Each structure stands twice: as C-alpha cells, then as structure tokens.
C-alpha cells in the first residue's frame, strides 16, 4: 500500500488547489475577456514559463534550440493576437 508523509499531502493539495482550480478559473476569465482563439494561444506559454522557472530555480542550461523554440512560440502568439485584432477591426 502507498503511504504519503505530511509534506507529500501538502504538495498534492497545493497542486490541486492552485495548479488546477485557480489556474482554470483564471483561464476561463481570460477566455471571457479575450475570446477563445486569443486566450487559447496563450496556452503555448506553459513550456516557456516552465523553461524560465527551470532556469531560475534549478539553474538548468539553455541551448540554442530551446531559445529558438521560445522565440518561435512567442512570435506565434504575437501573430495570432495581431491577426485577431486586424480581423476585428475590419468587421466594424
């Protein structure tokens, strides 16, 4: 049988409350404010934020391929948001 100590249970509850419930509530507020397409594009920032936290907290090494992928991801989000603004502006 699996048994967890107190710290493991604290970590499980923390991830359940903040990593899941609070994150989804904020995401749904983003959908209401930005729309589905624009808010959905920001999900691609999850690996970028994970990368930054790994760099700051764990002192992970970052090579050129990771930086290129990060730049492409951020540029893609920029394109999605700029195309949405252009499409909204032409319909009015």
N, C-alpha and C positions, 0 to 999 in steps of 0.2 A: 504494500500500500504506500501511496505517495504522501509524504508529510512535509509541510512547509513551516519554516520558522516565522517569527513575527515580522521581520523585515521583508520577507517574500510576500506576505499578505498585504503589507503596506504598499509595496510596489504594484501588486495586482490591482488593488483598489484605486491607487493613483492613476494607473493606466486606464482603468475602466471609466473613471470619472472625468479626468482631464483629457486623456488621449483619445477618448471615444465620444463621450456625451458632449463635453464642451466644444470639442473640435467640430462635431457635426452641427451643433446649434449655430456656431459662428459661420460655418459653411452655408447653411440654409439662409442665414441673414445676408450673406454675400450674394446668393442666388437671387434673393428678393431685390437687392439693391442694384446688381449689375446685369442680371439676366443669366440664363442657363449657359450660353456659349462663353461669355466672358468669364464668368465665375469658374466654369469647368476648365478653362485654360490654365488657371492658377494652380490646379492640382499638380501640374507638371513641376511646380516649385518644391514639391516634397523631397525629391532627391537632392535638389540644390541646397535646401535648408539642412538636410541630413549631412551633406558634404561639409557645409560650413560649421556645423556643430562638431563633426568628427575632427575637423581641423583645429577648432578652438579648444575642445575638451580633451581629445585623445592625441593631439599632435600628429595626426595622420599626414602622410606625404601625399602631395597632389602633383600628378604629372600633366603633361601637355594634353593628352587625350581627355582627361577629366575637365580641364579648363575649356577646351574646345566644345565639349558637350554642354557645359554650363552656359557658355556664350550662345550656342545654338538654341538652347531651351529658352533663355531669356529673350532672345531675338524673336523666337516663335510666338511667345506670349505677347510681345510688343506688336507683332503683325496681326494677331487675332484681335487685339483690342483696337488697333488703328483701323482695321477693316470694318469692324463693327461700328465705330464712330462715323466712318465715311458712309456706310450704308444707312445709318440712322439719319444722317444729315441730308441725304439725297431724297429720302422718303417724305420729308416735311416740306 
